[in-house]
């Protein structure tokens, strides 16, 4: 299985890495590792995570208050958002059809 990011999801992921790196050296790296580990777990078990709306599921990132919102499309995970869990919960909805 493969994965791809919605352009806005990729941007918010990079911004979160930069934010954590500004907070503490190597914390941005740690965040990125946890997000990629979550993506790997999600690819291994794409249906294990709860549906939050229509065909969008959310897997949780360890150590950080983030979730990966994704849809399973033709043997690919399409990552809709790398979402901080304390944000407006529906901000990403315009990214899906």
N, C-alpha and C positions, 0 to 999 in steps of 0.2 A: 504494500500500500504506500502511496505517496501523500504529500500534503502541499498545500499552497495557501498563501495569505491573501485576503482582500487587501488592496493597497492601504486602506486606512488602518487596518489591523496591524499591518507590518510597521506603519509609521508609529502607532501607539506603542508597539513593542519596543522599538528603538528608543523612543522617548522615555519609556520606563527604565530601560537599561541605563540611559544617560542620567536620569534622576537618581537612581540608586548608586551609580558610580560617584555622583557629586556628594552623596550622603557619606559614603565611606569607600575607600579604595578597595577594589575587587568585589564590592557588593553587587555592582551591575553585572559582573561576570557570573556571580553566584545566581542571580536572578535569571539570567539567560540559560544557564545550565538547568535550573529547575523547570523553566518553561519548555525547553527541548525535551527534558525527561518526561514531562506531562504529555507532550505531543507523541512521544514514542509509546507510552502506555496507552494512550488513546488510540493510536493506530493498531496496536495489538488487540484491543478490546473496544472497538468503536461503539458498540451498542450497550456497553456497561454503564454509561453515564446517563443521568436523567434528561429527558426532553424538557426544555423550558418554554418552547413555543414552536408550533408546527413541527418542522424536522430539524430544529436547532437544539443541540445538546450542549451541556456545560461540564467540562472536567476541571477539577480544582488543582491549583498549583500548590505544592508543598512549600512551607516556610514563608510564603508571601500571600497577601490578600488578593489574589488574582484568580480568574477563571478563564479557560480557553473555550470560547463559543465556536461551535463548528457544525457543519452539515456533512453528511457522508454522500458523496457524489461519484458514481462510477469508479469505485475502488480508490477514491481519493478523499482525503479530509480537506474541506474548504474551510479555513479558519476565518471566521467572520469578525471576531474581536479577541483581543487580549485585554480583558476587562478587569479593572480594579473593582472589587466587590462592593465598595462603598459609593460608587458612582451612580448616576441616574441609570436605573436598570434597563431602560428601553432605548438608550441613545444609539444603539447599533442597528436598530430595526430597518433603517433606510438602506442598509447594505445588502439586504436579501430581497429577492423578487417575490 
